[in-house]
Amino acid sequence: MTKIKPLGKRVLIQRSKSETSKGGILLPDSAQEKPKQGIVIAVGTGAMDDHGNFEKPSVQEGDKVLFNSYAGTTVNNQETGEEEYLIMSENDILGVLTQ
C-alpha cells in the first residue's frame, strides 16, 4: 500500500466509522452524515508563521480529533476504492478529544 506523508501544516486523518442511525437503523453510505471526527494517521513537519518563526504541529499521530464538516480533501484507498482518509490543514482541526 502507498503511504502518504503530509507536507507543511497538513494532517492525514482516518475518518471514524458511523454505520447506524441513533434509532439503530443501518443506513447506506449515501444517506449517512459523515462523522466529523477521526484519528490522526500522519502529520506534516510544520511551517513558518508570518514572523518567520517555525511552528511545529500541535497534533500528533494517534490523536482523536474533531474537525469542520467540510474540511479537507478525501483520499480513496487505492486497493479498495473506498474513502478512508482526509488530508486537511491543521487549522481545520477544532480540537483534540481526550478521555
Phi and psi restraints in degrees (range 20) as a CNS / XPLOR table:
assign (resid 1 and name C) (resid 2 and name N)
       (resid 2 and name CA) (resid 2 and name C) 1.0 -74.5 20.0 2
assign (resid 2 and name N) (resid 2 and name CA)
       (resid 2 and name C) (resid 3 and name N) 1.0 137.2 20.0 2
assign (resid 2 and name C) (resid 3 and name N)
       (resid 3 and name CA) (resid 3 and name C) 1.0 -99.6 20.0 2
assign (resid 3 and name N) (resid 3 and name CA)
       (resid 3 and name C) (resid 4 and name N) 1.0 149.2 20.0 2
assign (resid 3 and name C) (resid 4 and name N)
       (resid 4 and name CA) (resid 4 and name C) 1.0 -116.0 20.0 2
assign (resid 4 and name N) (resid 4 and name CA)
       (resid 4 and name C) (resid 5 and name N) 1.0 127.5 20.0 2
assign (resid 4 and name C) (resid 5 and name N)
       (resid 5 and name CA) (resid 5 and name C) 1.0 -112.5 20.0 2
assign (resid 5 and name N) (resid 5 and name CA)
       (resid 5 and name C) (resid 6 and name N) 1.0 111.2 20.0 2
assign (resid 5 and name C) (resid 6 and name N)
       (resid 6 and name CA) (resid 6 and name C) 1.0 -63.1 20.0 2
assign (resid 6 and name N) (resid 6 and name CA)
       (resid 6 and name C) (resid 7 and name N) 1.0 151.5 20.0 2
assign (resid 6 and name C) (resid 7 and name N)
       (resid 7 and name CA) (resid 7 and name C) 1.0 -106.6 20.0 2
assign (resid 7 and name N) (resid 7 and name CA)
       (resid 7 and name C) (resid 8 and name N) 1.0 154.2 20.0 2
assign (resid 7 and name C) (resid 8 and name N)
       (resid 8 and name CA) (resid 8 and name C) 1.0 58.9 20.0 2
assign (resid 8 and name N) (resid 8 and name CA)
       (resid 8 and name C) (resid 9 and name N) 1.0 -129.6 20.0 2
assign (resid 8 and name C) (resid 9 and name N)
       (resid 9 and name CA) (resid 9 and name C) 1.0 -100.1 20.0 2
assign (resid 9 and name N) (resid 9 and name CA)
       (resid 9 and name C) (resid 10 and name N) 1.0 35.2 20.0 2
assign (resid 9 and name C) (resid 10 and name N)
       (resid 10 and name CA) (resid 10 and name C) 1.0 -99.1 20.0 2
assign (resid 10 and name N) (resid 10 and name CA)
       (resid 10 and name C) (resid 11 and name N) 1.0 157.3 20.0 2
assign (resid 10 and name C) (resid 11 and name N)
       (resid 11 and name CA) (resid 11 and name C) 1.0 -134.0 20.0 2
assign (resid 11 and name N) (resid 11 and name CA)
       (resid 11 and name C) (resid 12 and name N) 1.0 140.8 20.0 2
assign (resid 11 and name C) (resid 12 and name N)
       (resid 12 and name CA) (resid 12 and name C) 1.0 -100.6 20.0 2
assign (resid 12 and name N) (resid 12 and name CA)
       (resid 12 and name C) (resid 13 and name N) 1.0 123.8 20.0 2
assign (resid 12 and name C) (resid 13 and name N)
       (resid 13 and name CA) (resid 13 and name C) 1.0 -124.1 20.0 2
assign (resid 13 and name N) (resid 13 and name CA)
       (resid 13 and name C) (resid 14 and name N) 1.0 137.2 20.0 2
assign (resid 13 and name C) (resid 14 and name N)
       (resid 14 and name CA) (resid 14 and name C) 1.0 -96.5 20.0 2
assign (resid 14 and name N) (resid 14 and name CA)
       (resid 14 and name C) (resid 15 and name N) 1.0 116.5 20.0 2
assign (resid 14 and name C) (resid 15 and name N)
       (resid 15 and name CA) (resid 15 and name C) 1.0 -65.3 20.0 2
assign (resid 15 and name N) (resid 15 and name CA)
       (resid 15 and name C) (resid 16 and name N) 1.0 139.3 20.0 2
assign (resid 15 and name C) (resid 16 and name N)
       (resid 16 and name CA) (resid 16 and name C) 1.0 -65.3 20.0 2
assign (resid 16 and name N) (resid 16 and name CA)
       (resid 16 and name C) (resid 17 and name N) 1.0 150.5 20.0 2
assign (resid 16 and name C) (resid 17 and name N)
       (resid 17 and name CA) (resid 17 and name C) 1.0 -84.4 20.0 2
assign (resid 17 and name N) (resid 17 and name CA)
       (resid 17 and name C) (resid 18 and name N) 1.0 141.1 20.0 2
assign (resid 17 and name C) (resid 18 and name N)
       (resid 18 and name CA) (resid 18 and name C) 1.0 -137.1 20.0 2
assign (resid 18 and name N) (resid 18 and name CA)
       (resid 18 and name C) (resid 19 and name N) 1.0 107.6 20.0 2
assign (resid 18 and name C) (resid 19 and name N)
       (resid 19 and name CA) (resid 19 and name C) 1.0 -110.4 20.0 2
assign (resid 19 and name N) (resid 19 and name CA)
       (resid 19 and name C) (resid 20 and name N) 1.0 -26.0 20.0 2
assign (resid 19 and name C) (resid 20 and name N)
       (resid 20 and name CA) (resid 20 and name C) 1.0 -122.1 20.0 2
assign (resid 20 and name N) (resid 20 and name CA)
       (resid 20 and name C) (resid 21 and name N) 1.0 153.9 20.0 2
assign (resid 20 and name C) (resid 21 and name N)
       (resid 21 and name CA) (resid 21 and name C) 1.0 -77.7 20.0 2
assign (resid 21 and name N) (resid 21 and name CA)
       (resid 21 and name C) (resid 22 and name N) 1.0 173.4 20.0 2
assign (resid 21 and name C) (resid 22 and name N)
       (resid 22 and name CA) (resid 22 and name C) 1.0 -61.7 20.0 2
assign (resid 22 and name N) (resid 22 and name CA)
       (resid 22 and name C) (resid 23 and name N) 1.0 -29.0 20.0 2
assign (resid 22 and name C) (resid 23 and name N)
       (resid 23 and name CA) (resid 23 and name C) 1.0 -83.8 20.0 2
assign (resid 23 and name N) (resid 23 and name CA)
       (resid 23 and name C) (resid 24 and name N) 1.0 0.7 20.0 2
assign (resid 23 and name C) (resid 24 and name N)
       (resid 24 and name CA) (resid 24 and name C) 1.0 88.7 20.0 2
assign (resid 24 and name N) (resid 24 and name CA)
       (resid 24 and name C) (resid 25 and name N) 1.0 9.4 20.0 2
assign (resid 24 and name C) (resid 25 and name N)
       (resid 25 and name CA) (resid 25 and name C) 1.0 -86.7 20.0 2
assign (resid 25 and name N) (resid 25 and name CA)
       (resid 25 and name C) (resid 26 and name N) 1.0 132.2 20.0 2
assign (resid 25 and name C) (resid 26 and name N)
       (resid 26 and name CA) (resid 26 and name C) 1.0 -75.3 20.0 2
assign (resid 26 and name N) (resid 26 and name CA)
       (resid 26 and name C) (resid 27 and name N) 1.0 122.1 20.0 2
assign (resid 26 and name C) (resid 27 and name N)
       (resid 27 and name CA) (resid 27 and name C) 1.0 -107.0 20.0 2
assign (resid 27 and name N) (resid 27 and name CA)
       (resid 27 and name C) (resid 28 and name N) 1.0 144.2 20.0 2
assign (resid 27 and name C) (resid 28 and name N)
       (resid 28 and name CA) (resid 28 and name C) 1.0 -68.0 20.0 2
assign (resid 28 and name N) (resid 28 and name CA)
       (resid 28 and name C) (resid 29 and name N) 1.0 157.3 20.0 2
assign (resid 28 and name C) (resid 29 and name N)
       (resid 29 and name CA) (resid 29 and name C) 1.0 -53.5 20.0 2
assign (resid 29 and name N) (resid 29 and name CA)
       (resid 29 and name C) (resid 30 and name N) 1.0 -38.4 20.0 2
assign (resid 29 and name C) (resid 30 and name N)
       (resid 30 and name CA) (resid 30 and name C) 1.0 -67.1 20.0 2
assign (resid 30 and name N) (resid 30 and name CA)
       (resid 30 and name C) (resid 31 and name N) 1.0 -22.5 20.0 2
assign (resid 30 and name C) (resid 31 and name N)
       (resid 31 and name CA) (resid 31 and name C) 1.0 -97.6 20.0 2
assign (resid 31 and name N) (resid 31 and name CA)
       (resid 31 and name C) (resid 32 and name N) 1.0 -8.5 20.0 2
assign (resid 31 and name C) (resid 32 and name N)
       (resid 32 and name CA) (resid 32 and name C) 1.0 -84.3 20.0 2
assign (resid 32 and name N) (resid 32 and name CA)
       (resid 32 and name C) (resid 33 and name N) 1.0 141.6 20.0 2
assign (resid 32 and name C) (resid 33 and name N)
       (resid 33 and name CA) (resid 33 and name C) 1.0 -79.1 20.0 2
assign (resid 33 and name N) (resid 33 and name CA)
       (resid 33 and name C) (resid 34 and name N) 1.0 130.0 20.0 2
assign (resid 33 and name C) (resid 34 and name N)
       (resid 34 and name CA) (resid 34 and name C) 1.0 -70.1 20.0 2
assign (resid 34 and name N) (resid 34 and name CA)
       (resid 34 and name C) (resid 35 and name N) 1.0 137.1 20.0 2
assign (resid 34 and name C) (resid 35 and name N)
       (resid 35 and name CA) (resid 35 and name C) 1.0 -61.0 20.0 2
assign (resid 35 and name N) (resid 35 and name CA)
       (resid 35 and name C) (resid 36 and name N) 1.0 148.2 20.0 2
assign (resid 35 and name C) (resid 36 and name N)
       (resid 36 and name CA) (resid 36 and name C) 1.0 -106.8 20.0 2
assign (resid 36 and name N) (resid 36 and name CA)
       (resid 36 and name C) (resid 37 and name N) 1.0 27.8 20.0 2
assign (resid 36 and name C) (resid 37 and name N)
       (resid 37 and name CA) (resid 37 and name C) 1.0 -143.3 20.0 2
assign (resid 37 and name N) (resid 37 and name CA)
       (resid 37 and name C) (resid 38 and name N) 1.0 159.0 20.0 2
assign (resid 37 and name C) (resid 38 and name N)
       (resid 38 and name CA) (resid 38 and name C) 1.0 -170.4 20.0 2
assign (resid 38 and name N) (resid 38 and name CA)
       (resid 38 and name C) (resid 39 and name N) 1.0 -175.4 20.0 2
assign (resid 38 and name C) (resid 39 and name N)
       (resid 39 and name CA) (resid 39 and name C) 1.0 -108.4 20.0 2
assign (resid 39 and name N) (resid 39 and name CA)
       (resid 39 and name C) (resid 40 and name N) 1.0 133.5 20.0 2
assign (resid 39 and name C) (resid 40 and name N)
       (resid 40 and name CA) (resid 40 and name C) 1.0 -72.2 20.0 2
assign (resid 40 and name N) (resid 40 and name CA)
       (resid 40 and name C) (resid 41 and name N) 1.0 121.5 20.0 2
assign (resid 40 and name C) (resid 41 and name N)
       (resid 41 and name CA) (resid 41 and name C) 1.0 -96.1 20.0 2
assign (resid 41 and name N) (resid 41 and name CA)
       (resid 41 and name C) (resid 42 and name N) 1.0 -39.6 20.0 2
assign (resid 41 and name C) (resid 42 and name N)
       (resid 42 and name CA) (resid 42 and name C) 1.0 -150.5 20.0 2
assign (resid 42 and name N) (resid 42 and name CA)
       (resid 42 and name C) (resid 43 and name N) 1.0 152.2 20.0 2
assign (resid 42 and name C) (resid 43 and name N)
       (resid 43 and name CA) (resid 43 and name C) 1.0 -130.4 20.0 2
assign (resid 43 and name N) (resid 43 and name CA)
       (resid 43 and name C) (resid 44 and name N) 1.0 139.5 20.0 2
assign (resid 43 and name C) (resid 44 and name N)
       (resid 44 and name CA) (resid 44 and name C) 1.0 -67.8 20.0 2
assign (resid 44 and name N) (resid 44 and name CA)
       (resid 44 and name C) (resid 45 and name N) 1.0 176.0 20.0 2
assign (resid 44 and name C) (resid 45 and name N)
       (resid 45 and name CA) (resid 45 and name C) 1.0 -81.4 20.0 2
assign (resid 45 and name N) (resid 45 and name CA)
       (resid 45 and name C) (resid 46 and name N) 1.0 -14.0 20.0 2
assign (resid 45 and name C) (resid 46 and name N)
       (resid 46 and name CA) (resid 46 and name C) 1.0 111.5 20.0 2
assign (resid 46 and name N) (resid 46 and name CA)
       (resid 46 and name C) (resid 47 and name N) 1.0 -177.1 20.0 2
assign (resid 46 and name C) (resid 47 and name N)
       (resid 47 and name CA) (resid 47 and name C) 1.0 -155.8 20.0 2
assign (resid 47 and name N) (resid 47 and name CA)
       (resid 47 and name C) (resid 48 and name N) 1.0 168.4 20.0 2
assign (resid 47 and name C) (resid 48 and name N)
       (resid 48 and name CA) (resid 48 and name C) 1.0 -79.5 20.0 2
assign (resid 48 and name N) (resid 48 and name CA)
       (resid 48 and name C) (resid 49 and name N) 1.0 141.3 20.0 2
assign (resid 48 and name C) (resid 49 and name N)
       (resid 49 and name CA) (resid 49 and name C) 1.0 -86.4 20.0 2
assign (resid 49 and name N) (resid 49 and name CA)
       (resid 49 and name C) (resid 50 and name N) 1.0 -174.8 20.0 2
assign (resid 49 and name C) (resid 50 and name N)
       (resid 50 and name CA) (resid 50 and name C) 1.0 -64.8 20.0 2
assign (resid 50 and name N) (resid 50 and name CA)
       (resid 50 and name C) (resid 51 and name N) 1.0 -19.2 20.0 2
assign (resid 50 and name C) (resid 51 and name N)
       (resid 51 and name CA) (resid 51 and name C) 1.0 -101.1 20.0 2
assign (resid 51 and name N) (resid 51 and name CA)
       (resid 51 and name C) (resid 52 and name N) 1.0 7.3 20.0 2
assign (resid 51 and name C) (resid 52 and name N)
       (resid 52 and name CA) (resid 52 and name C) 1.0 84.2 20.0 2
assign (resid 52 and name N) (resid 52 and name CA)
       (resid 52 and name C) (resid 53 and name N) 1.0 9.4 20.0 2
assign (resid 52 and name C) (resid 53 and name N)
       (resid 53 and name CA) (resid 53 and name C) 1.0 -91.2 20.0 2
assign (resid 53 and name N) (resid 53 and name CA)
       (resid 53 and name C) (resid 54 and name N) 1.0 140.4 20.0 2
assign (resid 53 and name C) (resid 54 and name N)
       (resid 54 and name CA) (resid 54 and name C) 1.0 -77.8 20.0 2
assign (resid 54 and name N) (resid 54 and name CA)
       (resid 54 and name C) (resid 55 and name N) 1.0 128.5 20.0 2
assign (resid 54 and name C) (resid 55 and name N)
       (resid 55 and name CA) (resid 55 and name C) 1.0 -108.9 20.0 2
assign (resid 55 and name N) (resid 55 and name CA)
       (resid 55 and name C) (resid 56 and name N) 1.0 122.3 20.0 2
assign (resid 55 and name C) (resid 56 and name N)
       (resid 56 and name CA) (resid 56 and name C) 1.0 -76.6 20.0 2
assign (resid 56 and name N) (resid 56 and name CA)
       (resid 56 and name C) (resid 57 and name N) 1.0 155.5 20.0 2
assign (resid 56 and name C) (resid 57 and name N)
       (resid 57 and name CA) (resid 57 and name C) 1.0 -62.5 20.0 2
assign (resid 57 and name N) (resid 57 and name CA)
       (resid 57 and name C) (resid 58 and name N) 1.0 147.4 20.0 2
assign (resid 57 and name C) (resid 58 and name N)
       (resid 58 and name CA) (resid 58 and name C) 1.0 -95.4 20.0 2
assign (resid 58 and name N) (resid 58 and name CA)
       (resid 58 and name C) (resid 59 and name N) 1.0 -3.0 20.0 2
assign (resid 58 and name C) (resid 59 and name N)
       (resid 59 and name CA) (resid 59 and name C) 1.0 -117.5 20.0 2
assign (resid 59 and name N) (resid 59 and name CA)
       (resid 59 and name C) (resid 60 and name N) 1.0 162.3 20.0 2
assign (resid 59 and name C) (resid 60 and name N)
       (resid 60 and name CA) (resid 60 and name C) 1.0 -135.7 20.0 2
assign (resid 60 and name N) (resid 60 and name CA)
       (resid 60 and name C) (resid 61 and name N) 1.0 164.4 20.0 2
assign (resid 60 and name C) (resid 61 and name N)
       (resid 61 and name CA) (resid 61 and name C) 1.0 -55.3 20.0 2
assign (resid 61 and name N) (resid 61 and name CA)
       (resid 61 and name C) (resid 62 and name N) 1.0 135.9 20.0 2
assign (resid 61 and name C) (resid 62 and name N)
       (resid 62 and name CA) (resid 62 and name C) 1.0 96.3 20.0 2
assign (resid 62 and name N) (resid 62 and name CA)
       (resid 62 and name C) (resid 63 and name N) 1.0 -15.4 20.0 2
assign (resid 62 and name C) (resid 63 and name N)
       (resid 63 and name CA) (resid 63 and name C) 1.0 -65.5 20.0 2
assign (resid 63 and name N) (resid 63 and name CA)
       (resid 63 and name C) (resid 64 and name N) 1.0 139.9 20.0 2
assign (resid 63 and name C) (resid 64 and name N)
       (resid 64 and name CA) (resid 64 and name C) 1.0 -95.1 20.0 2
assign (resid 64 and name N) (resid 64 and name CA)
       (resid 64 and name C) (resid 65 and name N) 1.0 121.8 20.0 2
assign (resid 64 and name C) (resid 65 and name N)
       (resid 65 and name CA) (resid 65 and name C) 1.0 -123.7 20.0 2
assign (resid 65 and name N) (resid 65 and name CA)
       (resid 65 and name C) (resid 66 and name N) 1.0 157.5 20.0 2
assign (resid 65 and name C) (resid 66 and name N)
       (resid 66 and name CA) (resid 66 and name C) 1.0 -111.2 20.0 2
assign (resid 66 and name N) (resid 66 and name CA)
       (resid 66 and name C) (resid 67 and name N) 1.0 133.7 20.0 2
assign (resid 66 and name C) (resid 67 and name N)
       (resid 67 and name CA) (resid 67 and name C) 1.0 -137.3 20.0 2
assign (resid 67 and name N) (resid 67 and name CA)
       (resid 67 and name C) (resid 68 and name N) 1.0 165.8 20.0 2
assign (resid 67 and name C) (resid 68 and name N)
       (resid 68 and name CA) (resid 68 and name C) 1.0 -61.0 20.0 2
assign (resid 68 and name N) (resid 68 and name CA)
       (resid 68 and name C) (resid 69 and name N) 1.0 143.2 20.0 2
assign (resid 68 and name C) (resid 69 and name N)
       (resid 69 and name CA) (resid 69 and name C) 1.0 -54.8 20.0 2
assign (resid 69 and name N) (resid 69 and name CA)
       (resid 69 and name C) (resid 70 and name N) 1.0 -39.6 20.0 2
assign (resid 69 and name C) (resid 70 and name N)
       (resid 70 and name CA) (resid 70 and name C) 1.0 -103.6 20.0 2
assign (resid 70 and name N) (resid 70 and name CA)
       (resid 70 and name C) (resid 71 and name N) 1.0 18.3 20.0 2
assign (resid 70 and name C) (resid 71 and name N)
       (resid 71 and name CA) (resid 71 and name C) 1.0 -76.7 20.0 2
assign (resid 71 and name N) (resid 71 and name CA)
       (resid 71 and name C) (resid 72 and name N) 1.0 147.3 20.0 2
assign (resid 71 and name C) (resid 72 and name N)
       (resid 72 and name CA) (resid 72 and name C) 1.0 82.1 20.0 2
assign (resid 72 and name N) (resid 72 and name CA)
       (resid 72 and name C) (resid 73 and name N) 1.0 173.6 20.0 2
assign (resid 72 and name C) (resid 73 and name N)
       (resid 73 and name CA) (resid 73 and name C) 1.0 -115.6 20.0 2
assign (resid 73 and name N) (resid 73 and name CA)
       (resid 73 and name C) (resid 74 and name N) 1.0 128.4 20.0 2
assign (resid 73 and name C) (resid 74 and name N)
       (resid 74 and name CA) (resid 74 and name C) 1.0 -74.3 20.0 2
assign (resid 74 and name N) (resid 74 and name CA)
       (resid 74 and name C) (resid 75 and name N) 1.0 134.9 20.0 2
assign (resid 74 and name C) (resid 75 and name N)
       (resid 75 and name CA) (resid 75 and name C) 1.0 -118.9 20.0 2
assign (resid 75 and name N) (resid 75 and name CA)
       (resid 75 and name C) (resid 76 and name N) 1.0 123.7 20.0 2
assign (resid 75 and name C) (resid 76 and name N)
       (resid 76 and name CA) (resid 76 and name C) 1.0 -85.1 20.0 2
assign (resid 76 and name N) (resid 76 and name CA)
       (resid 76 and name C) (resid 77 and name N) 1.0 148.8 20.0 2
assign (resid 76 and name C) (resid 77 and name N)
       (resid 77 and name CA) (resid 77 and name C) 1.0 -70.3 20.0 2
assign (resid 77 and name N) (resid 77 and name CA)
       (resid 77 and name C) (resid 78 and name N) 1.0 121.4 20.0 2
assign (resid 77 and name C) (resid 78 and name N)
       (resid 78 and name CA) (resid 78 and name C) 1.0 -60.8 20.0 2
assign (resid 78 and name N) (resid 78 and name CA)
       (resid 78 and name C) (resid 79 and name N) 1.0 -33.1 20.0 2
assign (resid 78 and name C) (resid 79 and name N)
       (resid 79 and name CA) (resid 79 and name C) 1.0 -79.3 20.0 2
assign (resid 79 and name N) (resid 79 and name CA)
       (resid 79 and name C) (resid 80 and name N) 1.0 -41.0 20.0 2
assign (resid 79 and name C) (resid 80 and name N)
       (resid 80 and name CA) (resid 80 and name C) 1.0 -102.6 20.0 2
assign (resid 80 and name N) (resid 80 and name CA)
       (resid 80 and name C) (resid 81 and name N) 1.0 -19.4 20.0 2
assign (resid 80 and name C) (resid 81 and name N)
       (resid 81 and name CA) (resid 81 and name C) 1.0 78.9 20.0 2
assign (resid 81 and name N) (resid 81 and name CA)
       (resid 81 and name C) (resid 82 and name N) 1.0 0.5 20.0 2
assign (resid 81 and name C) (resid 82 and name N)
       (resid 82 and name CA) (resid 82 and name C) 1.0 -84.5 20.0 2
assign (resid 82 and name N) (resid 82 and name CA)
       (resid 82 and name C) (resid 83 and name N) 1.0 149.3 20.0 2
assign (resid 82 and name C) (resid 83 and name N)
       (resid 83 and name CA) (resid 83 and name C) 1.0 -71.1 20.0 2
assign (resid 83 and name N) (resid 83 and name CA)
       (resid 83 and name C) (resid 84 and name N) 1.0 122.9 20.0 2
assign (resid 83 and name C) (resid 84 and name N)
       (resid 84 and name CA) (resid 84 and name C) 1.0 -129.5 20.0 2
assign (resid 84 and name N) (resid 84 and name CA)
       (resid 84 and name C) (resid 85 and name N) 1.0 -29.4 20.0 2
assign (resid 84 and name C) (resid 85 and name N)
       (resid 85 and name CA) (resid 85 and name C) 1.0 -128.8 20.0 2
assign (resid 85 and name N) (resid 85 and name CA)
       (resid 85 and name C) (resid 86 and name N) 1.0 158.8 20.0 2
assign (resid 85 and name C) (resid 86 and name N)
       (resid 86 and name CA) (resid 86 and name C) 1.0 -126.9 20.0 2
assign (resid 86 and name N) (resid 86 and name CA)
       (resid 86 and name C) (resid 87 and name N) 1.0 137.6 20.0 2
assign (resid 86 and name C) (resid 87 and name N)
       (resid 87 and name CA) (resid 87 and name C) 1.0 -108.1 20.0 2
assign (resid 87 and name N) (resid 87 and name CA)
       (resid 87 and name C) (resid 88 and name N) 1.0 124.2 20.0 2
assign (resid 87 and name C) (resid 88 and name N)
       (resid 88 and name CA) (resid 88 and name C) 1.0 -142.4 20.0 2
assign (resid 88 and name N) (resid 88 and name CA)
       (resid 88 and name C) (resid 89 and name N) 1.0 162.1 20.0 2
assign (resid 88 and name C) (resid 89 and name N)
       (resid 89 and name CA) (resid 89 and name C) 1.0 -69.9 20.0 2
assign (resid 89 and name N) (resid 89 and name CA)
       (resid 89 and name C) (resid 90 and name N) 1.0 144.2 20.0 2
assign (resid 89 and name C) (resid 90 and name N)
       (resid 90 and name CA) (resid 90 and name C) 1.0 -59.0 20.0 2
assign (resid 90 and name N) (resid 90 and name CA)
       (resid 90 and name C) (resid 91 and name N) 1.0 -26.6 20.0 2
assign (resid 90 and name C) (resid 91 and name N)
       (resid 91 and name CA) (resid 91 and name C) 1.0 -66.0 20.0 2
assign (resid 91 and name N) (resid 91 and name CA)
       (resid 91 and name C) (resid 92 and name N) 1.0 -20.6 20.0 2
assign (resid 91 and name C) (resid 92 and name N)
       (resid 92 and name CA) (resid 92 and name C) 1.0 -81.8 20.0 2
assign (resid 92 and name N) (resid 92 and name CA)
       (resid 92 and name C) (resid 93 and name N) 1.0 -8.3 20.0 2
assign (resid 92 and name C) (resid 93 and name N)
       (resid 93 and name CA) (resid 93 and name C) 1.0 -82.3 20.0 2
assign (resid 93 and name N) (resid 93 and name CA)
       (resid 93 and name C) (resid 94 and name N) 1.0 125.4 20.0 2
assign (resid 93 and name C) (resid 94 and name N)
       (resid 94 and name CA) (resid 94 and name C) 1.0 -85.8 20.0 2
assign (resid 94 and name N) (resid 94 and name CA)
       (resid 94 and name C) (resid 95 and name N) 1.0 -29.6 20.0 2
assign (resid 94 and name C) (resid 95 and name N)
       (resid 95 and name CA) (resid 95 and name C) 1.0 -178.7 20.0 2
assign (resid 95 and name N) (resid 95 and name CA)
       (resid 95 and name C) (resid 96 and name N) 1.0 166.6 20.0 2
assign (resid 95 and name C) (resid 96 and name N)
       (resid 96 and name CA) (resid 96 and name C) 1.0 -103.6 20.0 2
assign (resid 96 and name N) (resid 96 and name CA)
       (resid 96 and name C) (resid 97 and name N) 1.0 129.8 20.0 2
assign (resid 96 and name C) (resid 97 and name N)
       (resid 97 and name CA) (resid 97 and name C) 1.0 -85.3 20.0 2
assign (resid 97 and name N) (resid 97 and name CA)
       (resid 97 and name C) (resid 98 and name N) 1.0 131.3 20.0 2
assign (resid 97 and name C) (resid 98 and name N)
       (resid 98 and name CA) (resid 98 and name C) 1.0 -122.4 20.0 2
assign (resid 98 and name N) (resid 98 and name CA)
       (resid 98 and name C) (resid 99 and name N) 1.0 163.0 20.0 2
